[in-house]
């Protein structure tokens, strides 16, 4: 499974994003939520982060909302 990040770098054009799948099943997994629900000391040690940074990762999935 590959992760991806989409960013609109245009100041004048709207981003249009179309995603197609060959499968009848798609799983949308939030890496941040997954890390937040893993024990903080494990994440901090593995990623070599300050434990306070890890403790501030939101446990609720953050949704992408177009305004």
ABEGO torsion letter per residue (X at the ends): XBBBBBBBABAABBBBBBBBBABABBBBBBAAAAAAABBAAAAAAAAGBBAAAAAABBABBBBBBBX
